[in-house]
Amino acid sequence: MAEAAKTETKTLRFTVRAPEARLDRYVAETVPQFSRSRVQKLIEQSHVLVNGQKVKASQKLDENDEVTIKIIPPAYPVVEPDSLAVIYEDKDVVVVDKPAGLVVHPAPGHPDHTLVNAILAHCPSLAEGNDLIRPGIVHRLDKDTSGLVVIAKNEHARQCLIEQFKNHTVSKGYLVLVKGRLSPEQGIIEAPIGRDPHNRKRMAIVESGKEASTQYKVRKYLGDYTFLEVAPRTGRTHQIRVHLSAINYPVLGDLVYGVKSPYVKRQFIHAYRLGFRLPSSGEYQEFTSPLPPDLEQALEFLPVTH
């Protein structure tokens, strides 16, 4: 039976330097690992106080107000570290090859058996860091997307990696199989992505969405399918799946935006390449991961065409 990673309640204290219009916005900006909705929930649960008093999320803040935030982290059950496929590790980062079906971090419906659980078993000191919700996580892959993920082992590394992702200097490459013969053989898809106004669980191309850019190159045609190398220039939720669906070349096996397939039981997306500057030295390193057996087998069913 897995043991829970040891975590302790932490209290963060901040002194307001200038008047602020809303408490929830101030806390979300001051503690960026918390989403606005999570901050609002903490305020509702009286875990956020202003000058020692319970207040509403819309509370205005004055200069020199003291904001305290009590964080009671979840007790993450850990999984055995040998389930983690470590590609590279140094004192600052660990690069792992995530299998399909593994959720990156705990969430409602997935409290354990996640990448975070395995990482905490491999590197217990992460439980002592500032980010108690997603320790070490600076980017993520969908549950059914396999491939490379980098985890920060300390705050210096986390900030360094966050900056690289923010500046789009991290190199990411995905192998993707879509339905249809995509033409031209290389190009860039640019369309803003946001929440689907008709279904909040989906993303969509919406005018008010965030800028999103996806570069692609055809590797080969396989009958009525196209095997692609995709390099997203931005990192929007479900970006590759939404963009390819929008140009009518849906991802094989993607049950939300793509098409069902007898060849593969999950979405055919593999994060095969990841490159970034190592926080310790500033040296650029690139890592690769081979196509997993289930996706390799799917390709073998399809004829190579020109």
C-alpha positions as CSV (number, residue, x, y, z in Angstrom):
1,M,0.0,0.0,0.0
2,A,1.3,3.4,-1.0
3,E,2.2,5.9,1.8
4,A,1.2,9.5,1.7
5,A,3.9,12.1,1.0
6,K,4.5,14.1,4.2
7,T,3.3,17.7,3.8
8,E,2.6,20.4,6.3
9,T,0.2,23.3,6.4
10,K,1.9,26.5,5.4
11,T,1.0,30.1,6.0
12,L,2.0,32.8,3.5
13,R,2.0,36.4,4.6
14,F,2.1,39.5,2.3
15,T,2.0,43.2,3.0
16,V,0.1,45.2,0.3
17,R,2.3,47.8,-1.2
18,A,-0.3,49.7,-3.1
19,P,-4.2,49.8,-3.1
20,E,-5.7,46.9,-5.0
21,A,-9.3,46.6,-6.5
22,R,-9.9,43.0,-5.5
23,L,-8.5,40.5,-3.0
24,D,-8.8,37.4,-5.3
25,R,-6.9,39.2,-8.2
26,Y,-4.2,40.3,-5.8
27,V,-3.6,36.8,-4.4
28,A,-3.7,35.1,-7.9
29,E,-1.1,37.6,-9.1
30,T,1.1,37.3,-6.0
31,V,0.9,33.5,-5.8
32,P,0.8,32.5,-9.6
33,Q,0.6,28.8,-9.0
34,F,-2.9,29.3,-7.8
35,S,-5.7,29.9,-10.4
36,R,-8.2,32.6,-9.7
37,S,-11.0,30.0,-9.1
38,R,-8.8,28.2,-6.5
39,V,-8.0,31.5,-4.8
40,Q,-11.8,32.3,-4.6
41,K,-12.4,28.8,-3.0
42,L,-9.6,29.5,-0.4
43,I,-11.3,32.8,0.4
44,E,-14.7,31.1,0.8
45,Q,-13.1,28.5,3.1
46,S,-11.6,31.3,5.3
47,H,-8.1,30.3,4.4
48,V,-7.4,33.8,3.2
49,L,-7.6,36.6,5.7
50,V,-7.1,40.4,5.5
51,N,-5.7,41.9,8.7
52,G,-6.8,38.7,10.5
53,Q,-10.4,39.0,9.3
54,K,-12.5,36.9,7.0
55,V,-13.5,38.9,3.9
56,K,-15.0,38.4,0.4
57,A,-13.1,37.8,-2.8
58,S,-14.2,41.3,-4.0
59,Q,-12.7,43.0,-0.9
60,K,-10.6,46.1,-1.8
61,L,-7.1,46.3,-0.3
62,D,-5.4,49.3,1.1
63,E,-1.7,50.0,1.3
64,N,-0.1,48.1,4.3
65,D,-3.0,45.7,4.6
66,E,-1.7,42.2,5.7
67,V,-2.9,39.2,3.7
68,T,-2.4,35.8,5.1
69,I,-3.0,32.6,3.2
70,K,-3.2,29.2,4.9
71,I,-2.4,26.3,2.5
72,I,-3.4,22.8,3.6
73,P,-1.9,20.7,0.9
74,P,-3.5,17.4,-0.2
75,A,-1.7,14.3,1.2
76,Y,-0.5,12.8,-2.1
77,P,-0.3,9.0,-2.0
78,V,3.0,8.2,-3.7
79,V,3.6,5.4,-6.2
80,E,6.8,3.4,-6.5
81,P,9.6,5.5,-8.1
82,D,10.6,2.6,-10.4
83,S,7.4,3.3,-12.4
84,L,9.0,6.5,-13.5
85,A,10.9,6.4,-16.8
86,V,13.7,8.9,-16.1
87,I,15.5,10.1,-19.3
88,Y,17.8,12.7,-17.6
89,E,18.4,14.0,-14.2
90,D,20.7,16.5,-12.4
91,K,20.4,18.6,-9.2
92,D,17.9,20.9,-10.8
93,V,15.6,19.0,-13.1
94,V,14.4,15.5,-14.0
95,V,13.1,14.7,-17.5
96,V,10.7,11.8,-17.6
97,D,8.9,9.8,-20.4
98,K,5.2,9.9,-19.4
99,P,3.1,6.9,-20.6
100,A,-0.3,7.4,-22.0
101,G,-3.1,7.1,-19.4
102,L,-1.1,8.8,-16.7
103,V,-2.5,12.2,-15.4
104,V,0.2,14.8,-14.7
105,H,-1.1,16.1,-11.3
106,P,-3.9,15.1,-8.9
107,A,-7.3,16.6,-9.6
108,P,-10.9,15.7,-8.8
109,G,-11.4,12.2,-10.0
110,H,-7.6,11.5,-10.1
111,P,-6.3,11.9,-6.5
112,D,-3.5,9.4,-6.9
113,H,-1.5,7.4,-9.4
114,T,-0.4,10.5,-11.2
115,L,3.0,11.8,-12.4
116,V,3.2,14.0,-9.3
117,N,2.7,11.0,-7.0
118,A,5.6,9.2,-8.8
119,I,7.8,12.3,-8.7
120,L,7.3,12.8,-5.0
121,A,8.4,9.2,-4.4
122,H,11.5,9.8,-6.6
123,C,12.3,13.2,-5.1
124,P,10.6,13.6,-1.7
125,S,12.1,17.1,-1.1
126,L,9.7,18.5,-3.7
127,A,6.9,18.2,-1.0
128,E,8.7,20.9,0.9
129,G,8.7,23.5,-1.9
130,N,6.5,26.5,-2.4
131,D,4.1,25.0,-4.9
132,L,2.2,22.5,-2.8
133,I,-0.5,21.9,-5.5
134,R,1.7,20.9,-8.4
135,P,5.2,20.4,-7.0
136,G,7.8,20.8,-9.7
137,I,5.4,20.9,-12.5
138,V,6.0,23.7,-15.1
139,H,4.1,22.3,-18.1
140,R,1.8,19.3,-18.7
141,L,0.6,16.8,-21.2
142,D,-2.9,15.5,-21.6
143,K,-3.7,12.2,-19.9
144,D,-3.7,10.3,-23.1
145,T,-0.7,12.0,-24.7
146,S,2.6,10.2,-24.1
147,G,6.1,11.7,-24.1
148,L,8.6,14.0,-22.4
149,V,8.0,16.2,-19.4
150,V,10.5,18.2,-17.4
151,I,10.1,18.7,-13.7
152,A,11.9,21.3,-11.6
153,K,13.5,20.0,-8.4
154,N,13.9,23.4,-6.7
155,E,12.6,27.0,-6.9
156,H,15.5,28.3,-8.9
157,A,15.0,25.7,-11.6
158,R,11.2,26.2,-11.6
159,Q,11.5,30.0,-12.2
160,C,14.2,29.4,-14.9
161,L,12.0,26.9,-16.8
162,I,8.8,29.0,-16.4
163,E,10.7,31.9,-17.9
164,Q,11.8,29.8,-20.9
165,F,8.2,28.5,-21.5
166,K,6.9,32.1,-21.2
167,N,9.4,33.4,-23.8
168,H,8.7,30.4,-26.1
169,T,12.4,29.3,-26.1
170,V,11.6,25.7,-25.1
171,S,11.7,23.5,-28.2
172,K,8.8,21.0,-28.4
173,G,8.1,18.4,-31.0
174,Y,5.2,16.0,-31.3
175,L,4.5,13.0,-33.6
176,V,0.8,13.1,-34.7
177,L,-1.4,11.0,-37.0
178,V,-4.4,12.7,-38.6
179,K,-7.2,11.5,-40.9
180,G,-6.8,12.9,-44.4
181,R,-3.9,13.8,-46.7
182,L,-2.7,17.1,-45.3
183,S,-1.6,19.6,-47.9
184,P,0.6,21.6,-48.2
185,E,3.3,19.4,-46.7
186,Q,4.4,22.1,-44.2
187,G,2.8,25.1,-42.8
188,I,1.7,27.1,-39.7
189,I,-1.8,27.1,-38.2
190,E,-2.6,30.4,-36.5
191,A,-6.0,30.8,-34.7
192,P,-6.9,32.0,-31.2
193,I,-8.0,29.3,-28.7
194,G,-10.4,29.7,-25.8
195,R,-13.1,27.9,-23.9
196,D,-15.9,26.6,-26.2
197,P,-18.9,28.9,-25.4
198,H,-21.2,25.9,-25.9
199,N,-19.3,23.4,-23.9
200,R,-17.0,24.6,-21.1
201,K,-15.1,21.2,-21.0
202,R,-13.9,21.8,-24.6
203,M,-11.6,24.3,-26.2
204,A,-12.4,25.9,-29.5
205,I,-11.3,28.6,-32.0
206,V,-12.8,31.7,-30.6
207,E,-12.2,35.4,-31.5
208,S,-11.7,36.3,-27.9
209,G,-9.3,33.4,-27.3
210,K,-5.5,33.6,-26.7
211,E,-3.1,33.7,-29.6
212,A,-2.0,30.3,-30.7
213,S,0.4,29.1,-33.3
214,T,1.2,25.5,-34.5
215,Q,3.8,24.6,-37.0
216,Y,3.6,21.3,-38.8
217,K,5.6,19.2,-41.3
218,V,4.4,16.0,-43.1
219,R,6.7,13.0,-42.4
220,K,4.8,10.6,-44.7
221,Y,1.4,9.8,-46.1
222,L,-0.2,6.5,-45.0
223,G,-3.2,5.7,-47.2
224,D,-5.8,8.2,-46.3
225,Y,-3.9,9.4,-43.2
226,T,-0.9,11.8,-42.6
227,F,1.9,11.2,-40.2
228,L,3.1,14.6,-38.9
229,E,5.8,16.3,-36.9
230,V,4.2,19.2,-35.0
231,A,5.9,22.0,-33.2
232,P,3.5,24.2,-31.2
233,R,4.9,27.7,-30.8
234,T,2.5,28.5,-28.0
235,G,1.2,26.2,-25.3
236,R,-2.6,26.5,-25.2
237,T,-4.8,23.8,-23.7
238,H,-5.5,21.1,-26.3
239,Q,-3.8,23.3,-28.9
240,I,-2.6,20.6,-31.4
241,R,-5.9,18.8,-31.3
242,V,-8.0,21.9,-31.7
243,H,-5.9,23.4,-34.5
244,L,-5.8,20.2,-36.6
245,S,-9.5,19.6,-36.1
246,A,-10.2,23.2,-37.2
247,I,-8.5,22.7,-40.6
248,N,-10.4,19.4,-41.0
249,Y,-7.5,17.0,-40.3
250,P,-8.6,15.5,-37.0
251,V,-6.2,13.5,-34.8
252,L,-6.7,9.8,-34.9
253,G,-8.1,8.3,-31.7
254,D,-9.1,11.7,-30.2
255,L,-12.7,11.2,-29.0
256,V,-13.2,14.9,-28.2
257,Y,-11.9,16.8,-31.3
258,G,-10.8,14.0,-33.6
259,V,-12.1,10.7,-34.9
260,K,-12.4,7.1,-33.6
261,S,-10.0,4.6,-35.1
262,P,-9.7,0.8,-35.1
263,Y,-5.9,1.2,-35.2
264,V,-5.3,3.0,-31.9
265,K,-7.2,3.2,-28.5
266,R,-6.1,6.7,-27.6
267,Q,-5.2,10.0,-29.3
268,F,-2.2,9.5,-31.6
269,I,0.0,12.3,-30.1
270,H,3.5,11.7,-28.7
271,A,5.7,14.4,-27.3
272,Y,8.9,13.0,-28.8
273,R,11.3,16.0,-28.5
274,L,11.9,18.5,-25.7
275,G,14.8,21.0,-25.6
276,F,15.6,23.8,-23.1
277,R,18.5,25.5,-21.3
278,L,19.6,23.6,-18.2
279,P,19.1,25.9,-15.1
280,S,22.4,24.8,-13.7
281,S,24.6,25.8,-16.6
282,G,22.5,27.6,-19.2
283,E,23.5,25.0,-21.7
284,Y,20.9,24.0,-24.3
285,Q,20.0,20.3,-24.1
286,E,17.6,18.4,-26.3
287,F,16.0,15.1,-25.4
288,T,14.0,12.6,-27.5
289,S,11.7,9.7,-26.9
290,P,10.8,6.9,-29.4
291,L,7.3,6.3,-30.5
292,P,5.6,4.0,-28.0
293,P,4.7,0.4,-29.1
294,D,0.9,1.1,-29.4
295,L,1.4,4.0,-31.8
296,E,4.2,2.2,-33.7
297,Q,1.8,-0.7,-34.2
298,A,-0.9,1.6,-35.5
299,L,1.4,2.8,-38.2
300,E,2.2,-0.7,-39.3
301,F,-1.5,-1.2,-40.3
302,L,-1.4,1.6,-42.8
303,P,0.2,1.5,-46.3
304,V,2.9,4.0,-47.2
305,T,1.8,6.2,-50.1
306,H,3.2,9.1,-52.0
